[in-house]
């Protein structure tokens, strides 16, 4: 994935999505802003990457249909993306996924399947079905088109806040920070990019620092849970 891939992703998704606001975060200190991805379609940054992946499919890929594993945000985003290109989408989600996210998949015409007690179990089953049926698997984090779509956030941040010095990014599988860091560092190598794990889901921290901090998925940010030490982004 390169800056050119991110620029192409921005071109693809522009007819469907608008830039999200960068708003001053009251109470967090002067100069601290939040990128309000919750104002996007499906209310998550995931729409950028999933839509880019769907739009990048050739006719054969659309015909085969899309399949993914997701804790809910990528699920809704991919269902929306598939709807836009006329492809079917089957989304497997852990059994504990909030009902509103399951309903969101169905609202966009996707097939929602609850499977597994953890994300790892869910992804393993999704990949088994993909291999058995020949569908196109779209990872929520380890996919070049998904990461490039997420990288469009980095481009917007640089335009909305030209004097930015540091960008802090939430991290689970690493697709979001891979895209943002590629965009930001390609254009402004002086800007610091920091990834943050939930205390209870330190998979990426362990992978980076060869540590073995305990992992139990007990976090309100369920979309950031998942033991990804053996499945970090490779794009």
N, C-alpha and C positions, 0 to 999 in steps of 0.2 A: 504494500500500500504506500502510495506517494501523495504529495501535495496535488498532483494532477488528478489522481483518483478522487480526492476530496472535492476538487473544483468540479469534476464531472458529476459527482453526486449532487452537488448544489444545483447544477443546471437541471438535472433530472427531477429533483423534488420541488423546485421552485414553483411550478404551476399548482402544486397541491398544498404547500405549507408556506407560512410567513415567518420571518425572523421573530424570535421570542424576546420579550423585554429583558433588559439588564437593569435591575432596580436596586437602589440603595437599601442596605439591610439595617434598619433602625435598631440600635442597641448593640450592634456587633462592632462598632468602631468606625471612624472616619475612613472613607475610601473603600469600604467593604460592600460588595454588591452581590446579589443573587441572580443567576440566570434562570428565569422562570419557565422551565420546560413543561411545567404543569399546565401552562396555557396553550400548549400545542394540541393538535388532534390526538385523541386517545389519552391525553393528559400525561404524557411521558416523553422523554427524549427518544425512546425506542422507535417511535414512528419514523424518525429520519433514516435509520439504518434499514429497518424492515421494508420501508417503501422503496428505498434505493435498490435493495436486493430484488424485490418483485419487478421493478421497472427494468432492471438489467437482464431479466430472463429472456431467452429466445423463445420462439413459438413451441419448440419441443419441451422446454422446461415448463412452460405454462400448462401444456397438455398433460404432463406427468403429475402436476399438482405439487403443492408445498406441504412440508411437514416440519414441525419444530417442537422443542421442549421449552417450557417457560413457566416462571412463577406467576405470570399474568400480564406484565406490561408488554413484553415482546409478543406475547400471544395475541393481544388485541391489535397491536401494530401490524403484525403479519396478516391477520385476518383482514384488516383494512386494505393493506397493500395488495393482497390477492384479489380482493373485490375490485380494485381499480383496474387490474389487468385481466380480469375475467378468468382467474384460476381458482381452483378449489384449495382450501387450506385445512389441514388437520393439525390441531394443537394439543399436545399432551401436557398436562399440568399436574403438579403434586396434589395429593388429596386434600391438603390443608389450604389450598388456594382460596382467597376470599371470593365469595359468590358473585360480587359485583364484577370481578375480572372475568369469571366464567361467562356471566351474562354479556359482557362486552364483546367477547369472541363471537358469541352467537348473534349478537346484534349486527355485526359486520359480515355475517354469512359464513363464518368459520365453523368447523366441527370441533367442539370442545370435548376432550377426553381426560377424565381424572384418573391418574395412575401413579402409584408410588408414594412412599412416606417422605422421601427427600428428592431434591432436584436431581441428584446423581442417578437414582433409580428411574426417574422419569425420562431423563435423556437416554439412558441405556435402552429403554423400551422404544423410544422414538427412533433411535438409530436402527434397532432391529426391524421395525416396521418399514423404515425407509429402504433398507437393503432388500427386504422381502418383496416390496411392491414397486420399487423403482422410482419413488417420489423424490423430489428435490429437498434435501435437508437444509434449513437455514438456521444456523446457530445464532443465539442471541448475543454471542460475544466473539466466537472464533470464526469469523467470516469477513473476508476483505470488504465486501460491499456494505455490510452492516457497520464495520468500523469506519469506513469512509463516510458513510452517512452521519455517524456520530461526530466525525471531524468537522462537519459544517458548523457545529457549535463554536469550535475554536476560531473559525473565520469570523463569525459574528461578534465574538468577544473582542477580537482585535479591532474591528471596525467601530464597535460601540464604545470601547474604552481604550483608545490608542496608547494611553500611558500606563496600561496595566503592568504590574510587576510580578504578580504571582497568581496562578490559577490552581484552585484546590478541587479535586475531582473524586467523587465516590467510586469505589472499586469493588467489583465482585470478580467476574471472569476476565475483565480487562479491556473489553471492546471499546467502551466509552473513552477511557483515558488514552488508549492507543490512537484513536482518531484525533482527539483534542490535542494530544502532545505532538503528533505529526504535523498538524496544521500550525500550531503555535510556534513550535521550535523551528519549523522550516522558514517561517517569516520573521520571527523574533527570537533568536536563540538565547537572548539575554533573559527572557521571561522564565521564571521558575514554575515548574508543574509538579504538584504534590498529589499523590494518591492516598486515599484514606479508606481503611477497612473498618467494619464493625468489630468491636473487641471480641465478639463471640464467633466471628467468621474471618479469621486471619489467614485464609488460604494464600492470597497473593503475597502478603507479608512473609509468610513462611517460605514461599517459593523464591522470593527475591533474596532473602537473608539466610536461607538454609536453616531456618529455625523450626521448632516443633510446638508452637503455642497451641493450646487446646482449642477445639472447635465443637460447638454444640448447637449452632443455628438459632439460639435463643435471642432474637432481636425483633423489635417492632418493624425494622426495615427488612421485611421478609424477602424483598427482591434482591437484597445484598447477601443473603445467606446461601450456602452451598459450598461444599468442599472442593475447590477447584485446583488444589495443589498439583494434581496430575492432568489438569485440563485447562491450563491457562491459554490465553490467546497466543497464536503463532503467526498471525498475518504480518 
